[in-house]
Amino acid sequence: MRRMFMSMLFLMLAVCTMAQDSEFCAKLKALDGVVSVTSIDNGPYSEKYEVFVEQLLDHKNPSAGTFHQRVVIGFRGFDRPNVLITEGYAADYATYPFYKEEITEMLEANQVFCEYRYFSKSTPEPCNWDYMTVDNSLADLHRVKEMMQKILSGKWLATGISKGGSTCTYYRAAYPDDVDASVAYVAPISRALEDGRHEKFLSKTVGSKADRDEMRSVMDELMRRKNAIAPMLDTFCVNHNLEFYVPVDQLYDLEVLELEFSLWQWGKSPKNAPKKYAGDVAWFKYLVDEVGPDYFSKDGSNVPFFYQTLREFGYYGYDAKKLGKNASLKSTKNYVRWVMVPEEMRDVKFDKTLYKTTCAYLKKNDPTHIFIYGQNDPWTASGVASWLDCSRKKNMRVYVQPNGSHFARIGNMPAQTKKEIISLVKNWMR
């Protein structure tokens, strides 16, 4: 009996020891402003946590209240470099066991992934849209970085992709001394609600003339079949409980216009479309596979983004002339207002201040900041590649992947360019 009692005692002591926080976890929990810390599957890290941080709704007006922002932290060591992920949307995928960013692995760094306010688990309750501003989101990042540097002593690099890349750039302009380096991937810096540069890019610049002609042929074929395919689209949407602010004939036109942007964005060839002798069902399936109609639905998960688009982020326009004689839409001007957001958001006026201040900062300064774009990605049209002159700058660089898409990364750059970027990043972070 005594032997059994001693065995149980040792087992209980072992369990208690295992349950004790690690040194990093204990320090994390002790940080002022940390609301909760939950251990999750660590994947490539020694430890990984889902953390909630208390943030001010309005960083210039504390009386407005607070909300909880989700931050996902992968830990490797107290003195390792630190990569701050400036995500533009939700952080759900950052909790996956083997999620990692290429720069984090390149530097064998800690990773601090910040979910954007008003997305997923970082949505305030109640949801007052007045506080959904870029300035507030950048102040969120600044607070997280200030908190984490109290326990993580290595250098800091900020990086983000797409809207996250834009956020990375806005963050560097607003808080130039927060990080030691920045890498912004495929980042638009839009100048208007409908920027205006994408339409010309798609019509005259992207790919080869043969590629553009092939794309136009696909769009023409879809419009020729509109009377047959639109009812299929309507049935599909009913079956999937999708509702829209526009009727199905206009939704169909938007799907065709979005197809052109989407194929180039993701590096897909229009040659993969069905042959002209294929049936209407094949063409319908191709359209909804490439452009899910849920993108235009009332209950889309990106309503917070489209609110920001209206307010200060900006977006791209469509060339309705490409729809031809079967078009229900004669104009797509301001489509974000009447297609993508509920009525109560539609009166928001676009403010160019963010665009102007960011461009002025990039032109006048020389931060340790790298931009990466894909040559055929439509978002490159509203990026910095066409106007930011780095020839006299010591630090800042713009790289464009030949024939690249929205998937342009350091790892898929030409060998010499890849080597140059890695050398720059490692030198800045040494």
C-alpha positions as CSV (number, residue, x, y, z in Angstrom):
1,M,0.0,0.0,0.0
2,R,2.9,2.4,0.9
3,R,4.6,1.6,-2.4
4,M,1.4,2.4,-4.3
5,F,0.9,5.7,-2.3
6,M,4.5,6.8,-3.1
7,S,4.0,6.0,-6.8
8,M,0.9,8.1,-7.0
9,L,2.7,10.9,-5.2
10,F,5.6,10.9,-7.6
11,L,3.1,10.8,-10.5
12,M,1.2,13.8,-9.1
13,L,4.4,15.7,-8.6
14,A,5.4,15.0,-12.2
15,V,2.1,16.2,-13.6
16,C,2.4,19.4,-11.5
17,T,5.9,20.0,-12.8
18,M,4.8,19.5,-16.4
19,A,1.9,21.9,-15.8
20,Q,4.3,24.7,-14.8
21,D,4.7,27.6,-17.2
22,S,7.9,27.9,-19.1
23,E,10.1,30.9,-18.5
24,F,8.8,32.6,-21.7
25,C,5.2,31.8,-21.0
26,A,5.5,33.2,-17.5
27,K,7.0,36.4,-18.8
28,L,4.4,36.7,-21.5
29,K,1.6,36.4,-18.9
30,A,3.2,39.0,-16.7
31,L,3.2,41.7,-19.5
32,D,0.8,44.6,-18.7
33,G,-2.0,44.4,-21.2
34,V,-1.9,40.7,-21.9
35,V,-5.4,39.3,-21.2
36,S,-4.9,35.6,-21.9
37,V,-2.2,33.1,-23.0
38,T,-3.1,29.7,-24.5
39,S,-0.6,27.2,-25.6
40,I,-1.2,25.7,-29.1
41,D,0.5,23.2,-31.3
42,N,4.0,24.6,-31.7
43,G,5.0,23.1,-35.0
44,P,8.5,24.4,-35.9
45,Y,8.8,26.4,-32.7
46,S,9.9,25.4,-29.2
47,E,6.7,27.1,-27.9
48,K,3.6,28.7,-29.6
49,Y,0.8,30.7,-28.0
50,E,-2.5,32.3,-28.9
51,V,-2.4,35.6,-26.9
52,F,-5.1,38.3,-26.5
53,V,-3.9,41.8,-25.8
54,E,-6.1,44.6,-24.6
55,Q,-6.1,47.5,-27.1
56,L,-7.7,50.9,-27.1
57,L,-10.5,51.3,-29.6
58,D,-9.2,54.8,-30.3
59,H,-5.6,55.3,-29.4
60,K,-6.1,59.1,-29.3
61,N,-9.2,58.8,-27.1
62,P,-8.9,56.2,-24.3
63,S,-12.4,57.0,-23.1
64,A,-13.8,55.2,-26.2
65,G,-13.1,51.9,-24.6
66,T,-11.1,48.8,-25.4
67,F,-11.1,45.5,-27.3
68,H,-9.0,42.3,-27.4
69,Q,-6.6,41.8,-30.2
70,R,-5.4,38.3,-31.1
71,V,-1.6,37.8,-31.4
72,V,-0.1,34.4,-32.3
73,I,3.5,34.0,-31.1
74,G,6.0,31.3,-32.1
75,F,9.0,31.3,-29.7
76,R,12.5,30.1,-30.4
77,G,14.7,32.1,-28.0
78,F,14.9,35.3,-26.0
79,D,17.8,36.6,-28.0
80,R,16.6,35.5,-31.5
81,P,15.6,38.0,-34.2
82,N,11.9,38.8,-34.2
83,V,9.5,38.9,-37.2
84,L,6.4,40.9,-36.7
85,I,3.7,39.8,-39.2
86,T,1.5,42.8,-40.1
87,E,-1.5,40.7,-41.2
88,G,-4.3,42.7,-43.0
89,Y,-7.1,40.3,-42.2
90,A,-7.8,37.4,-39.8
91,A,-5.2,35.4,-38.0
92,D,-6.9,32.0,-38.1
93,Y,-4.3,30.3,-40.3
94,A,-1.5,31.5,-38.0
95,T,-2.7,29.0,-35.4
96,Y,-2.1,26.0,-37.8
97,P,0.7,23.8,-36.5
98,F,3.1,24.2,-39.4
99,Y,2.3,27.7,-40.5
100,K,5.5,29.8,-41.0
101,E,6.7,32.7,-43.1
102,E,9.8,32.5,-45.2
103,I,11.7,35.3,-43.5
104,T,11.0,33.8,-40.1
105,E,12.6,30.6,-41.2
106,M,15.5,32.4,-43.0
107,L,16.4,34.1,-39.7
108,E,15.4,31.3,-37.4
109,A,13.4,34.0,-35.7
110,N,10.6,34.3,-33.2
111,Q,7.3,35.2,-35.0
112,V,4.7,37.6,-33.6
113,F,1.6,37.5,-35.8
114,C,-0.9,40.3,-35.3
115,E,-4.5,39.9,-36.4
116,Y,-6.0,43.0,-37.9
117,R,-8.6,44.8,-35.8
118,Y,-12.3,44.1,-36.6
119,F,-11.4,40.7,-38.2
120,S,-12.3,37.2,-36.7
121,K,-11.4,37.1,-32.9
122,S,-10.2,40.7,-32.9
123,T,-13.7,42.2,-33.5
124,P,-14.8,44.7,-30.9
125,E,-18.2,44.3,-29.2
126,P,-20.2,46.3,-29.9
127,C,-18.8,46.9,-33.4
128,N,-18.5,50.6,-33.8
129,W,-17.0,51.2,-37.3
130,D,-15.8,54.7,-36.4
131,Y,-12.6,53.2,-34.9
132,M,-11.8,51.1,-37.9
133,T,-9.0,53.3,-39.2
134,V,-5.5,52.6,-40.4
135,D,-4.0,54.9,-37.8
136,N,-5.6,52.9,-35.0
137,S,-4.4,49.6,-36.6
138,L,-0.8,50.9,-36.8
139,A,-1.0,52.0,-33.1
140,D,-2.1,48.4,-32.4
141,L,1.1,47.1,-34.0
142,H,3.2,49.7,-32.2
143,R,1.7,48.7,-28.8
144,V,2.3,44.9,-29.4
145,K,5.9,45.6,-30.5
146,E,6.5,47.8,-27.5
147,M,5.1,45.1,-25.2
148,M,7.0,42.2,-26.7
149,Q,10.4,43.9,-26.9
150,K,10.4,43.9,-23.1
151,I,11.0,40.1,-23.1
152,L,12.4,39.6,-26.6
153,S,15.8,41.3,-27.0
154,G,16.7,40.6,-30.6
155,K,16.2,42.9,-33.6
156,W,12.8,43.4,-35.2
157,L,11.6,43.0,-38.8
158,A,8.1,43.7,-40.0
159,T,6.6,41.9,-43.0
160,G,3.2,41.4,-44.6
161,I,1.6,40.2,-47.8
162,S,-1.0,42.0,-49.9
163,K,-3.1,44.2,-47.5
164,G,-0.6,43.0,-44.9
165,G,2.2,44.4,-47.1
166,S,0.4,47.7,-47.4
167,T,0.0,47.7,-43.6
168,C,3.7,46.9,-43.2
169,T,4.5,50.0,-45.3
170,Y,2.1,52.3,-43.6
171,Y,3.5,51.0,-40.2
172,R,7.1,51.9,-41.2
173,A,6.0,55.3,-42.4
174,A,4.1,56.0,-39.1
175,Y,6.6,54.5,-36.7
176,P,9.9,54.6,-38.6
177,D,12.0,53.5,-35.6
178,D,9.9,50.6,-34.4
179,V,11.7,48.0,-36.5
180,D,15.2,47.4,-37.9
181,A,13.9,46.3,-41.3
182,S,10.7,45.8,-43.3
183,V,9.7,43.5,-46.2
184,A,6.4,44.3,-48.0
185,Y,5.1,41.7,-50.4
186,V,2.8,42.5,-53.3
187,A,1.6,45.7,-51.5
188,P,-0.8,48.1,-53.2
189,I,-0.6,51.8,-52.1
190,S,-3.9,52.9,-53.6
191,R,-4.7,56.5,-54.4
192,A,-8.5,56.4,-54.8
193,L,-11.5,54.2,-54.1
194,E,-11.1,53.0,-57.7
195,D,-7.4,53.6,-58.2
196,G,-7.6,53.8,-62.0
197,R,-4.3,52.2,-62.9
198,H,-5.4,48.6,-63.0
199,E,-7.7,48.8,-66.0
200,K,-4.9,50.2,-68.2
201,F,-2.5,47.6,-66.8
202,L,-4.9,44.7,-67.7
203,S,-5.6,46.1,-71.2
204,K,-2.2,47.1,-72.3
205,T,0.6,45.9,-70.0
206,V,0.1,42.5,-68.4
207,G,1.5,39.5,-70.2
208,S,1.8,39.4,-73.9
209,K,-0.7,40.7,-76.5
210,A,-1.5,37.0,-77.3
211,D,-2.2,36.4,-73.6
212,R,-4.5,39.5,-73.4
213,D,-6.3,38.5,-76.5
214,E,-6.9,35.0,-75.1
215,M,-8.3,36.5,-71.9
216,R,-10.6,38.7,-73.9
217,S,-11.8,35.7,-75.9
218,V,-12.7,33.9,-72.7
219,M,-14.7,36.9,-71.4
220,D,-16.5,37.3,-74.8
221,E,-17.4,33.6,-74.7
222,L,-18.9,33.9,-71.2
223,M,-20.9,36.9,-72.2
224,R,-22.1,35.1,-75.3
225,R,-23.4,32.3,-73.1
226,K,-24.9,34.6,-70.4
227,N,-28.6,33.8,-71.1
228,A,-27.8,30.1,-70.5
229,I,-25.4,30.4,-67.6
230,A,-26.9,33.2,-65.5
231,P,-29.9,30.9,-64.4
232,M,-27.3,28.3,-63.4
233,L,-25.5,30.9,-61.3
234,D,-28.9,31.9,-59.7
235,T,-29.6,28.3,-58.8
236,F,-26.1,27.8,-57.4
237,C,-26.4,30.9,-55.2
238,V,-29.9,29.9,-53.9
239,N,-28.6,26.4,-53.1
240,H,-25.6,27.9,-51.2
241,N,-27.8,30.5,-49.3
242,L,-25.9,33.4,-50.9
243,E,-27.6,36.8,-51.1
244,F,-26.5,39.9,-52.9
245,Y,-27.2,43.7,-53.2
246,V,-27.5,43.3,-57.0
247,P,-29.7,41.1,-59.2
248,V,-28.2,37.9,-60.8
249,D,-27.8,39.4,-64.3
250,Q,-25.5,42.2,-62.8
251,L,-23.8,39.6,-60.6
252,Y,-22.9,37.6,-63.7
253,D,-21.3,40.6,-65.3
254,L,-19.3,41.3,-62.2
255,E,-18.1,37.6,-62.1
256,V,-16.8,37.9,-65.7
257,L,-15.0,41.2,-64.9
258,E,-13.5,39.8,-61.8
259,L,-12.3,36.7,-63.7
260,E,-9.9,38.7,-65.7
261,F,-8.4,40.3,-62.5
262,S,-8.3,37.0,-60.6
263,L,-6.6,34.9,-63.3
264,W,-3.7,37.4,-63.7
265,Q,-3.5,37.9,-59.9
266,W,-2.9,34.2,-59.2
267,G,-0.9,33.5,-62.3
268,K,-3.4,31.3,-64.0
269,S,-3.7,31.0,-67.8
270,P,-6.9,31.7,-69.7
271,K,-5.9,28.8,-71.9
272,N,-7.2,26.5,-69.2
273,A,-10.8,27.7,-69.9
274,P,-13.1,25.2,-71.6
275,K,-12.9,24.9,-75.4
276,K,-15.6,26.8,-77.3
277,Y,-17.3,23.6,-78.3
278,A,-17.7,22.6,-74.6
279,G,-21.2,22.8,-73.1
280,D,-22.7,25.6,-71.0
281,V,-22.3,23.5,-67.8
282,A,-18.5,23.3,-68.3
283,W,-18.3,27.1,-68.7
284,F,-20.5,27.7,-65.7
285,K,-18.4,25.4,-63.6
286,Y,-15.2,27.1,-64.8
287,L,-16.6,30.6,-63.8
288,V,-17.7,29.7,-60.3
289,D,-14.5,27.7,-59.7
290,E,-12.3,30.6,-60.6
291,V,-14.5,33.4,-59.1
292,G,-16.7,32.2,-56.2
293,P,-19.8,34.3,-56.1
294,D,-19.6,34.5,-52.3
295,Y,-16.9,37.2,-53.0
296,F,-19.8,39.5,-53.9
297,S,-22.3,38.2,-51.3
298,K,-23.9,40.3,-48.5
299,D,-22.5,38.2,-45.7
300,G,-18.9,38.1,-47.0
301,S,-16.2,37.9,-44.4
302,N,-14.4,40.9,-45.9
303,V,-16.9,43.6,-45.1
304,P,-14.4,45.1,-42.6
305,F,-11.9,45.4,-45.5
306,F,-14.4,46.9,-47.9
307,Y,-15.3,49.5,-45.3
308,Q,-11.6,50.4,-45.1
309,T,-11.5,50.4,-48.9
310,L,-14.2,53.1,-48.9
311,R,-12.6,55.1,-46.2
312,E,-8.9,55.2,-47.0
313,F,-7.4,51.9,-48.5
314,G,-8.8,52.2,-52.0
315,Y,-9.3,49.4,-54.5
316,Y,-9.4,48.6,-58.2
317,G,-12.0,49.4,-60.8
318,Y,-13.4,47.4,-63.7
319,D,-13.7,48.3,-67.4
320,A,-17.4,47.6,-68.2
321,K,-16.8,48.1,-71.9
322,K,-15.3,44.7,-72.0
323,L,-18.7,43.1,-71.3
324,G,-20.0,43.9,-74.8
325,K,-23.7,44.1,-75.9
326,N,-25.0,41.5,-73.5
327,A,-24.0,43.5,-70.4
328,S,-26.6,44.5,-67.8
329,L,-24.0,46.8,-66.2
330,K,-23.4,49.9,-68.3
331,S,-21.0,51.3,-65.6
332,T,-19.2,49.8,-62.6
333,K,-18.3,53.2,-61.1
334,N,-18.4,53.1,-57.3
335,Y,-19.3,49.4,-57.4
336,V,-17.7,48.8,-54.0
337,R,-20.4,51.1,-52.5
338,W,-23.4,49.4,-53.9
339,V,-22.2,45.8,-54.3
340,M,-19.8,45.1,-51.4
341,V,-21.1,46.8,-48.3
342,P,-24.4,47.3,-46.5
343,E,-26.3,50.5,-47.0
344,E,-25.3,52.1,-43.7
345,M,-21.6,52.2,-44.9
346,R,-22.2,53.6,-48.3
347,D,-21.9,57.3,-47.4
348,V,-18.3,57.0,-46.2
349,K,-16.0,59.5,-48.1
350,F,-12.6,58.4,-49.3
351,D,-9.7,60.2,-47.7
352,K,-6.4,60.5,-49.6
353,T,-4.3,61.4,-46.6
354,L,-2.9,57.9,-46.1
355,Y,-1.8,57.7,-49.7
356,K,-0.2,61.1,-49.7
357,T,1.7,60.8,-46.4
358,T,3.0,57.4,-47.3
359,C,4.2,58.3,-50.7
360,A,5.9,61.5,-49.3
361,Y,7.6,59.4,-46.7
362,L,8.9,56.8,-49.2
363,K,10.2,59.5,-51.6
364,K,11.9,61.6,-49.0
365,N,13.4,58.9,-46.8
366,D,15.6,55.8,-47.1
367,P,14.4,53.2,-44.7
368,T,15.7,49.6,-44.6
369,H,12.6,48.5,-46.5
370,I,12.2,46.0,-49.4
371,F,9.2,45.8,-51.8
372,I,8.5,42.6,-53.7
373,Y,6.0,42.4,-56.6
374,G,5.0,40.1,-59.4
375,Q,5.3,41.4,-62.9
376,N,1.8,40.2,-64.0
377,D,0.0,40.8,-60.8
378,P,-2.6,43.5,-61.3
379,W,-1.9,44.8,-57.8
380,T,1.6,45.8,-59.0
381,A,-0.2,48.6,-61.0
382,S,-1.0,50.3,-57.8
383,G,2.2,49.4,-56.0
384,V,5.4,51.5,-55.9
385,A,7.3,49.8,-58.6
386,S,6.4,52.3,-61.4
387,W,7.2,55.5,-59.5
388,L,9.5,54.9,-56.5
389,D,13.1,55.7,-57.6
390,C,15.6,53.9,-55.4
391,S,18.6,54.5,-57.6
392,R,20.1,57.1,-55.2
393,K,18.9,55.3,-52.0
394,K,21.3,53.2,-50.0
395,N,18.8,51.0,-48.3
396,M,15.3,50.8,-49.9
397,R,14.8,48.4,-52.8
398,V,12.0,47.4,-55.1
399,Y,12.1,43.9,-56.8
400,V,9.7,42.6,-59.4
401,Q,9.6,38.9,-60.2
402,P,9.6,38.3,-63.9
403,N,6.2,37.0,-65.1
404,G,5.3,36.8,-61.4
405,S,1.9,36.9,-59.7
406,H,0.5,37.7,-56.3
407,F,2.6,34.7,-55.1
408,A,5.9,36.6,-55.7
409,R,8.2,35.8,-52.7
410,I,11.9,35.9,-52.0
411,G,12.1,32.1,-52.5
412,N,10.8,32.2,-56.1
413,M,12.9,35.1,-57.3
414,P,15.6,34.6,-59.8
415,A,18.7,33.1,-58.1
416,Q,20.8,36.2,-58.1
417,T,18.0,38.5,-56.9
418,K,17.1,36.0,-54.2
419,K,20.7,36.0,-53.0
420,E,20.8,39.8,-53.0
421,I,17.6,40.1,-51.0
422,I,18.7,37.5,-48.4
423,S,22.0,39.2,-48.0
424,L,20.3,42.6,-47.4
425,V,17.9,41.2,-44.9
426,K,20.5,39.2,-42.9
427,N,22.9,42.2,-42.9
428,W,20.2,44.5,-41.5
429,M,19.2,42.0,-38.8
430,R,22.8,41.0,-37.8
